[in-house]
Amino acid sequence: MADTSDTRTPAQIEADIKRRRELLAETLDEIGVRVHPKTIVGDAKAKVVSNIDHTLGRAYVGANRVVSDVKARFVDEEGAPRLERVVPVALVVVGVVGLLALGTRRRRS
């Protein structure tokens, strides 16, 4: 059978009750803050921002990798341009821009 005797004095019991009341008040205040609409919205915003930052970080790393790969194709280890690759690409770009300019000019006429 359980021991129901309490050897605490009334002052100790009152102090224990007071301490527990204070802890309960703190807990209720914390719950109130957590369920407050502003807190919920703030937490949701923080989560969205975190996800966006993570996604942008991954996109940046991916884009940086692509840029580095492209750069490696057009620039040698010493940083000099690889003319055998740059010149054909430049000619294609000039050709495309020329065709676009001719197409625009024909539409205006």
C-alpha positions as CSV (number, residue, x, y, z in Angstrom):
1,M,0.0,0.0,0.0
2,A,1.2,3.5,-0.8
3,D,2.7,5.7,2.0
4,T,0.3,8.7,2.4
5,S,2.2,10.4,5.3
6,D,3.6,13.8,4.4
7,T,6.5,15.0,6.6
8,R,6.5,18.5,5.1
9,T,5.5,21.5,7.2
10,P,2.6,23.7,6.1
11,A,5.1,26.4,5.1
12,Q,6.9,24.0,2.9
13,I,3.6,22.9,1.3
14,E,2.6,26.5,0.7
15,A,6.1,27.2,-0.9
16,D,5.7,24.2,-3.1
17,I,2.2,25.2,-4.2
18,K,3.5,28.8,-4.9
19,R,6.4,27.4,-7.0
20,R,4.1,25.1,-9.0
21,R,1.7,28.0,-9.6
22,E,4.5,30.1,-11.0
23,L,5.7,27.2,-13.2
24,L,2.1,26.7,-14.4
25,A,1.7,30.4,-15.2
26,E,5.0,30.4,-17.2
27,T,3.8,27.4,-19.1
28,L,0.4,29.0,-19.9
29,D,2.2,32.2,-21.0
30,E,4.4,30.2,-23.3
31,I,1.4,28.3,-24.8
32,G,-0.3,31.6,-25.3
33,V,2.6,33.0,-27.2
34,R,2.9,29.8,-29.3
35,V,-0.7,29.7,-30.4
36,H,-1.0,33.5,-31.0
37,P,-1.8,34.2,-34.7
38,K,1.2,36.5,-35.1
39,T,3.5,33.8,-33.8
40,I,2.0,31.2,-36.1
41,V,2.3,33.6,-39.1
42,G,5.8,34.5,-38.1
43,D,6.8,30.9,-37.9
44,A,5.3,30.1,-41.2
45,K,7.1,33.1,-42.8
46,A,10.4,31.9,-41.3
47,K,9.9,28.4,-42.7
48,V,9.1,29.7,-46.2
49,V,12.1,32.1,-46.2
50,S,14.3,29.2,-45.0
51,N,13.0,27.0,-47.8
52,I,13.5,29.8,-50.4
53,D,17.0,30.4,-49.1
54,H,17.8,26.7,-49.4
55,T,16.3,26.5,-52.9
56,L,18.2,29.6,-54.0
57,G,21.4,28.3,-52.5
58,R,21.0,25.0,-54.5
59,A,20.2,27.0,-57.6
60,Y,23.3,29.2,-57.1
61,V,25.5,26.2,-56.7
62,G,24.0,24.6,-59.8
63,A,24.4,27.8,-61.9
64,N,27.9,28.3,-60.6
65,R,28.8,24.7,-61.7
66,V,27.3,25.3,-65.2
67,V,29.2,28.6,-65.5
68,S,32.5,27.0,-64.4
69,D,32.0,24.2,-67.0
70,V,31.3,26.6,-69.8
71,K,34.2,28.8,-68.8
72,A,36.5,25.7,-68.8
73,R,35.4,25.0,-72.4
74,F,36.3,28.5,-73.6
75,V,39.3,29.4,-71.4
76,D,42.4,27.3,-70.9
77,E,44.1,26.7,-67.6
78,E,46.2,29.9,-67.8
79,G,43.1,32.0,-68.4
80,A,43.7,32.6,-72.1
81,P,40.7,32.2,-74.5
82,R,40.5,29.1,-76.6
83,L,40.1,30.7,-80.0
84,E,39.3,27.4,-81.7
85,R,36.1,27.4,-79.6
86,V,35.4,31.1,-79.1
87,V,35.4,32.1,-82.8
88,P,32.8,29.6,-84.1
89,V,30.4,30.5,-81.2
90,A,31.0,34.3,-81.9
91,L,30.2,33.7,-85.6
92,V,26.9,31.9,-84.7
93,V,25.9,34.7,-82.3
94,V,26.6,37.3,-85.0
95,G,24.6,35.3,-87.5
96,V,21.6,34.9,-85.2
97,V,21.6,38.6,-84.3
98,G,21.9,39.5,-88.0
99,L,18.9,37.2,-88.9
100,L,16.8,38.7,-86.1
101,A,17.7,42.2,-87.3
102,L,16.7,41.4,-90.9
103,G,13.4,39.8,-89.7
104,T,12.6,42.9,-87.7
105,R,13.4,45.2,-90.6
106,R,11.3,43.2,-93.0
107,R,8.2,43.3,-90.7
108,R,8.5,47.1,-90.5
109,S,8.5,47.6,-94.3
